Structures are given as structure tokens and as C-alpha cells.
Amino acid sequence: MRIALVILHTDPARGGAERYTVDLAAGLARRGHDVTLIGGDSGASVAREERDGAGYTRVLVPMRGLTRSGKYEHFAAETERWLDAHPQDVVHAMLPMRRCDVYHPHAGLAVNALLGKPVQTFFNPRRRLFAKIERRLLGGARPPVVLCLSNYIKGEVRESCPTLAADRMVRLFNAVALDRFTPPESRPAGGLVEVLMVAQDFERKGLGTAIRALAHAPAMKLTVVGRDKSAPYAALARKIGVAARVEFAGSQKDVRPFYRRAGFLVLPTRHDPCSLVVLEALACGLPVISTTFNGACEVMTHDVHGYVLDRPDDDRALADAMNTLADPARRAAMQAACVALRPVLSYEHHLDEVEAIYGRVNEDRRARL
């Protein structure tokens, strides 16, 4: 099958959707598909192709313009031009395009990101452009299949696009490369229990709540991994007297050592379509405390693999859950339950589902001919 995966940036070091797309390209290529990964290059004058060592072709199309939205418009036009010259069986876009067979909004719909944010919207014309393209894409006569990372996001799509037929919305849960994310043979014992938080957007992911909860969880220390401004949160930790129990580790190329030494993960997020951090932690045998606003929690059972909180700003409820996991026996039982969950998180199972969706897309196309 000829498959084009479209994303603005193709550097997996950016994490999130970029890393997922590169991994997907390699996985589909391993299964014998003819895969092209299309991204933008602000320095290119013409599209250039290069063969990746993982078995797929990378195509970098020009992305020029004076503004971010202008660059994106140029990238979209150049991508369409390349696709016109190189017909594909499936075009799978990770961000809004004027045409695609599969639309995979990893952060949720662009139109939802604008709701209630007039100031941010005014200063982010590219976000407005994304929403405009997305409305036309999903409101057209032949909308793509929309891949929803969780039922939580599927509900948002249904609410935002009431005319979109139910069979155009498919839940496709994230997955983990189990050979990379493995549980340790043992974890540190004695002393303070290390609580891990991995995030790039500290405000949305609830770092303030986690630090405030620490004031009510004296047996814990918090390690924060991620790239964001830490100064306001370090000041909060000093103000409430927990600074000595908070470590800001910054951005890390490899988070696995942190997963393997921690006692459990906290992510009191206000919105997460399906946090890959949560799935990676579970695969490493790490119990998780997160919220009902995180689609990844759909794979968990409350009080078995961790705790799913109703309110992301409830630091007392978070502290209560953390204090429960201060008990080594309780923590060990949950860690064992997380290890047993690993087959559900399999990346190969994820690829099976992706291939089934592509097959359905091709059946739909043949039915229209």
C-alpha cells in the first residue's frame, strides 16, 4: 500500500506527534508498505527526497513565507502539489490539510483550541488558519476518517462537528514500543518516595497542583522532567516550604531512567487527548495518578493501576492518592498490575488497527468509483 504521512516537522526529538509519526513510518515500512513521510523545509526551493535508514522515504517540501501562517500555507500547497504528482492509496495527515483520507489531530481539534481564548487567538494567526482549514475539511461532502486518541476526544469531536457521521470517527489509542519501555528489576527502597512528573506545558499539566499537594505528602519528593519555565513553580515551592523536595531536571533526551527509578507518576492535567507519558510510565510498571481529562486514563482501572481524579486542581485529593502510595506494599501491588497491562499497550497491536483503518479507507474509495 502507498501511504503518505504528513506532518510539518519530521524531527522525532520534538516529541509528541513528531515522534509518533516517525515511529509510524518505520513501523509501516517494516510491514512492507511503501511509506513516504512528508514534512516542511524552510530552506528548500524545491521538494527533495531522501531514503531513511528505517525503510521509508522522507520528502521535504518548501515552506517559505514571512509569517508562520504564510509558511504553513506554502507548505500545504507544496504538499498538495507533490501528492498530485505522486498518487497515494492513503494520505494520513497529523495536522489540518485541505484534503486527506485520514485526519489525526494529536492535540485535539484546532477549532476547540480557540474556544474562550480571544486574546491568544488574535496573536496566533496560524492557529486561526488551522481552524479554518479544519472546518472546511470536516464539513465537506467527503470528510476524512478522524482518528481520536481516546473516547474523551471522540466526545469533543462529536460535539464540535455534529454533522460528521459517527462512522467517520474512530478511536485509535496511542501505543508504546515495549522493547524500549521496560520495567526495572527493582526500584530504590527507603527514604523519600520519588514522584515523577513529565510535561512540556507546566500550567496545563498541573505542576502547580502537584507542588501544592507535596505540602500534604511529607513522605514524597517530586522530580519534574520537561522543557518549560520553572522559575514560577520554584518560587511556589519555596513559598509553601517544599523547595528541598522538588527537583527540576529540565528537558531529557531519554526519560526512561526516570521512569525506572520513580515510585509513581503524577499528571494532574486539565486537558490531554491521550498522554503518551502515562502509557510509557504504565509500560515501565509505574502507577499513575492523573485526571478524567486525560484520555490515556481510559486504559487504566482506578485503584488498580493508579488513581483517576475528577478535578485537576484538587491538591488535597492528589495528596490523599499520593499518601496511599507511600505504603510500599500498596505501591508494589500497583506496579505489578501495571506490568500485567503491557500487552494492551503493544505498538504492534496499534499497527494492526492502523492497517485496518487504511483498508477501510480504500474500500470506501473503491465504492465511490
PAMIMAR-118625 format. One line per 5 residues: number of its first residue (from 0); their letters; for each residue x, y, z of C-alpha. Coordinates in nm, 3 decimals, decimal comma. Last residue first. Example, Ala and Ser with C-alpha at 12.3 -4.5 7.8 and 13.67 -1.06 7.14 Angstrom:
<sites>
1	SA	1,367/-0,106/0,714  1,230/-0,450/0,780 .
</sites>
This chain:
<sites>
368	LRARR	-1,570/0,469/-0,819  -1,727/0,558/-0,483  -1,712/0,201/-0,352  -1,344/0,181/-0,443  -1,272/0,486/-0,226 .
363	DENVR	-1,467/0,345/0,069  -1,279/0,015/0,041  -0,951/0,205/0,036  -1,039/0,393/0,354  -1,145/0,065/0,519 .
358	GYIAE	-0,808/-0,089/0,444  -0,635/0,216/0,591  -0,837/0,174/0,910  -0,741/-0,195/0,931  -0,374/-0,103/0,880 .
353	VEDLH	-0,392/0,145/1,167  -0,553/-0,114/1,395  -0,282/-0,372/1,324  -0,018/-0,102/1,378  -0,158/-0,035/1,727 .
348	HEYSL	-0,144/-0,406/1,810  0,221/-0,399/1,706  0,277/-0,099/1,934  0,164/-0,300/2,236  -0,015/-0,107/2,513 .
343	VPRLA	-0,268/-0,381/2,584  0,021/-0,629/2,617  0,177/-0,412/2,896  -0,114/-0,422/3,143  0,042/-0,701/3,352 .
338	VCAAQ	0,334/-0,464/3,427  0,085/-0,207/3,555  -0,073/-0,462/3,790  0,272/-0,545/3,931  0,339/-0,175/3,997 .
333	MAARR	0,000/-0,148/4,167  0,084/-0,430/4,406  0,428/-0,281/4,474  0,276/0,059/4,561  0,030/-0,095/4,802 .
328	APDAL	0,308/-0,294/4,971  0,542/0,006/4,987  0,276/0,232/5,151  0,351/0,585/5,031  0,106/0,507/4,751 .
323	TNMAD	-0,187/0,597/4,975  -0,011/0,926/5,054  -0,004/1,012/4,682  -0,377/0,948/4,649  -0,451/1,170/4,950 .
318	ALARD	-0,214/1,439/4,815  -0,398/1,440/4,481  -0,731/1,476/4,660  -0,585/1,766/4,864  -0,437/1,930/4,552 .
313	DDPRD	-0,775/1,947/4,379  -0,696/2,150/4,066  -0,724/1,862/3,816  -1,067/1,760/3,949  -1,219/1,415/3,899 .
308	LVYGH	-0,905/1,219/3,987  -0,803/0,892/3,822  -0,588/0,681/4,057  -0,325/0,415/3,998  -0,314/0,085/3,811 .
303	VDHTM	-0,565/-0,089/4,039  -0,739/0,189/4,236  -0,893/0,324/3,916  -0,857/0,085/3,624  -0,636/0,224/3,348 .
298	VECAG	-0,669/0,214/2,968  -0,919/0,501/2,974  -0,663/0,702/3,172  -0,489/0,785/2,845  -0,778/1,016/2,758 .
293	NFTTS	-0,668/1,266/3,024  -0,943/1,499/3,149  -1,061/1,233/3,394  -0,741/1,302/3,585  -0,395/1,160/3,661 .
288	IVPLG	-0,223/0,946/3,924  -0,014/0,676/3,758  0,145/0,351/3,877  0,483/0,275/3,714  0,543/-0,068/3,565 .
283	CALAE	0,756/0,065/3,279  0,464/0,011/3,041  0,249/0,218/3,278  0,501/0,503/3,262  0,511/0,491/2,883 .
278	LVVLS	0,131/0,499/2,869  0,113/0,798/3,103  0,381/0,989/2,911  0,195/0,921/2,587  -0,090/1,133/2,722 .
273	CPDHR	-0,409/1,066/2,534  -0,615/1,375/2,446  -0,475/1,567/2,744  -0,661/1,850/2,913  -0,654/1,990/3,268 .
268	TPLVL	-0,365/1,765/3,370  -0,297/1,633/3,719  -0,004/1,423/3,589  0,159/1,221/3,867  0,389/0,924/3,812 .
263	FGARR	0,486/0,651/4,062  0,773/0,518/4,273  1,042/0,657/4,045  1,368/0,481/3,949  1,258/0,316/3,627 .
258	YFPRV	1,052/0,603/3,490  1,342/0,844/3,547  1,586/0,615/3,366  1,340/0,600/3,074  1,321/0,976/3,015 .
253	DKQSG	1,586/0,980/2,743  1,661/1,307/2,564  1,584/1,499/2,884  1,444/1,851/2,921  1,485/2,003/3,267 .
248	AFEVR	1,555/1,805/3,585  1,364/2,040/3,817  1,390/1,884/4,164  1,134/1,945/4,438  1,175/1,819/4,795 .
243	AAVGI	1,401/2,098/4,924  1,159/2,352/4,776  0,871/2,223/4,991  0,813/2,524/5,220  0,496/2,674/5,077 .
238	KRALA	0,669/2,985/4,940  0,979/2,797/4,830  0,773/2,553/4,619  0,577/2,843/4,469  0,902/3,020/4,376 .
233	AYPAS	1,030/2,702/4,209  0,700/2,693/4,023  0,737/3,049/3,895  1,103/2,982/3,797  1,040/2,654/3,607 .
228	KDRGV	0,970/2,796/3,262  0,913/2,496/3,035  1,102/2,196/2,899  1,032/1,876/3,088  1,119/1,647/3,377 .
223	VTLKM	0,993/1,735/3,725  1,112/1,522/4,019  0,892/1,545/4,330  0,985/1,419/4,677  0,739/1,232/4,894 .
218	APAHA	0,698/1,120/5,256  0,564/1,462/5,364  0,256/1,446/5,141  0,042/1,747/5,237  0,291/2,011/5,115 .
213	LARIA	0,352/1,790/4,811  -0,006/1,851/4,704  0,081/2,218/4,645  0,365/2,111/4,417  0,143/1,872/4,219 .
208	TGLGK	-0,133/2,133/4,183  0,116/2,388/4,049  0,251/2,128/3,807  -0,095/2,080/3,660  -0,036/1,965/3,301 .
203	REFDQ	-0,188/2,284/3,161  0,043/2,509/3,362  0,359/2,302/3,321  0,339/2,264/2,944  0,627/2,031/2,849 .
198	AVMLV	0,548/1,752/3,096  0,697/1,458/3,286  0,609/1,435/3,658  0,778/1,178/3,879  0,721/1,108/4,250 .
193	EVLGG	1,024/0,972/4,432  0,935/0,814/4,767  1,150/0,961/5,045  1,395/0,730/5,214  1,397/0,355/5,172 .
188	APRSE	1,381/0,144/4,857  1,505/0,224/4,507  1,330/0,018/4,236  1,399/-0,337/4,123  1,424/-0,543/3,805 .
183	PPTFR	1,324/-0,235/3,608  1,008/-0,223/3,394  1,052/-0,193/3,018  0,996/0,094/2,778  1,219/0,030/2,479 .
178	DLAVA	1,108/-0,321/2,379  0,751/-0,227/2,466  0,735/0,041/2,197  0,427/0,215/2,336  0,081/0,278/2,194 .
173	NFLRV	-0,170/0,558/2,148  -0,537/0,468/2,124  -0,712/0,492/1,791  -1,079/0,576/1,841  -1,255/0,614/1,508 .
168	MRDAA	-1,481/0,897/1,394  -1,604/0,889/1,033  -1,853/0,612/1,119  -2,037/0,851/1,350  -2,113/1,087/1,063 .
163	LTPCS	-1,982/1,443/1,098  -2,277/1,684/1,110  -2,239/1,743/1,486  -1,877/1,854/1,445  -1,778/2,025/1,773 .
158	ERVEG	-1,980/1,793/2,000  -1,882/1,475/1,816  -1,518/1,584/1,807  -1,522/1,656/2,181  -1,678/1,316/2,253 .
153	KIYNS	-1,414/1,145/2,041  -1,152/1,331/2,245  -1,267/1,164/2,569  -1,320/0,840/2,379  -0,946/0,848/2,317 .
148	LCLVV	-0,682/0,934/2,057  -0,948/1,019/1,803  -0,865/0,938/1,441  -1,090/1,132/1,206  -1,178/0,946/0,887 .
143	PPRAG	-1,176/1,207/0,616  -1,470/1,423/0,515  -1,641/1,365/0,181  -1,909/1,633/0,136  -1,712/1,888/0,333 .
138	GLLRR	-1,761/1,999/0,693  -1,459/1,813/0,827  -1,210/1,961/0,580  -1,371/2,304/0,564  -1,374/2,336/0,944 .
133	EIKAF	-1,015/2,205/0,964  -0,883/2,458/0,715  -1,034/2,746/0,915  -0,918/2,603/1,248  -0,559/2,564/1,125 .
128	LRRRP	-0,567/2,919/0,986  -0,683/3,053/1,322  -0,395/2,869/1,489  -0,160/3,021/1,233  -0,296/3,367/1,317 .
123	NFFTQ	-0,187/3,337/1,680  -0,198/3,682/1,842  -0,571/3,726/1,795  -0,639/3,368/1,901  -0,444/3,413/2,225 .
118	VPKGL	-0,655/3,719/2,306  -0,988/3,562/2,207  -0,929/3,237/2,403  -1,273/3,104/2,501  -1,272/2,841/2,229 .
113	LANVA	-0,969/2,862/2,002  -0,820/2,521/2,090  -1,157/2,364/2,014  -1,133/2,465/1,647  -0,789/2,304/1,625 .
108	LGAHP	-0,936/1,968/1,718  -0,745/1,760/1,973  -0,372/1,765/2,041  -0,296/1,466/1,821  -0,531/1,568/1,543 .
103	HYVDC	-0,516/1,259/1,313  -0,701/1,319/0,987  -0,722/1,020/0,750  -0,808/1,040/0,380  -0,658/1,384/0,323 .
98	RRMPL	-0,755/1,713/0,162  -0,725/2,075/0,257  -0,480/1,984/0,530  -0,516/2,023/0,907  -0,246/1,842/1,110 .
93	MAHVV	-0,135/1,481/1,151  -0,233/1,395/0,794  -0,270/1,038/0,664  -0,293/1,024/0,285  -0,384/0,671/0,178 .
88	DQPHA	-0,356/0,489/-0,155  -0,116/0,754/-0,283  -0,081/0,946/-0,611  0,265/1,104/-0,670  0,232/1,413/-0,893 .
83	DLWRE	-0,086/1,535/-0,726  0,066/1,444/-0,387  0,366/1,669/-0,456  0,143/1,963/-0,547  -0,072/1,903/-0,241 .
78	TEAAF	0,238/1,912/-0,023  0,357/2,231/-0,191  0,023/2,399/-0,121  0,020/2,287/0,243  0,382/2,403/0,299 .
73	HEYKG	0,309/2,739/0,138  0,005/2,794/0,360  0,214/2,685/0,660  0,487/2,933/0,578  0,231/3,211/0,548 .
68	SRTLG	0,080/3,113/0,883  0,424/3,126/1,045  0,490/3,465/0,886  0,716/3,598/0,609  0,682/3,288/0,395 .
63	RMPVL	0,859/2,975/0,277  0,795/2,608/0,344  0,941/2,409/0,057  0,877/2,032/0,064  1,086/1,773/0,246 .
58	VRTYG	1,012/1,418/0,133  1,132/1,132/0,356  1,116/0,785/0,207  1,068/0,479/0,428  1,291/0,185/0,513 .
53	AGDRE	1,427/0,274/0,859  1,751/0,400/0,707  1,560/0,688/0,552  1,571/0,748/0,180  1,583/1,112/0,083 .
48	ERAVS	1,353/1,316/-0,137  1,369/1,685/-0,215  1,087/1,927/-0,286  1,207/2,251/-0,444  1,332/2,583/-0,305 .
43	AGSDG	1,426/2,441/0,034  1,538/2,645/0,335  1,207/2,645/0,527  1,184/2,267/0,495  0,844/2,108/0,557 .
38	GILTV	0,747/1,747/0,610  0,621/1,448/0,412  0,693/1,093/0,530  0,651/0,850/0,241  0,571/0,484/0,303 .
33	DHGRR	0,559/0,198/0,053  0,422/-0,072/0,283  0,611/-0,393/0,364  0,533/-0,437/0,733  0,866/-0,286/0,832 .
28	ALGAA	0,768/0,024/0,631  0,453/0,056/0,843  0,660/0,051/1,162  0,918/0,300/1,032  0,653/0,549/0,921 .
23	LDVTY	0,466/0,502/1,250  0,782/0,574/1,451  0,840/0,895/1,252  0,478/0,996/1,302  0,478/0,926/1,677 .
18	REAGG	0,800/1,122/1,730  0,655/1,423/1,550  0,317/1,395/1,722  0,470/1,413/2,068  0,847/1,454/2,082 .
13	RAPDT	1,048/1,733/1,918  1,339/1,488/1,904  1,143/1,299/1,636  1,234/1,566/1,378  0,986/1,545/1,090 .
8	HLIVL	0,823/1,887/1,125  0,502/1,993/0,949  0,344/1,649/0,941  0,205/1,440/0,655  0,218/1,061/0,634 .
3	AIRM	0,183/0,931/0,278  0,096/0,564/0,228  0,129/0,350/-0,085  0,000/0,000/0,000 .
</sites>
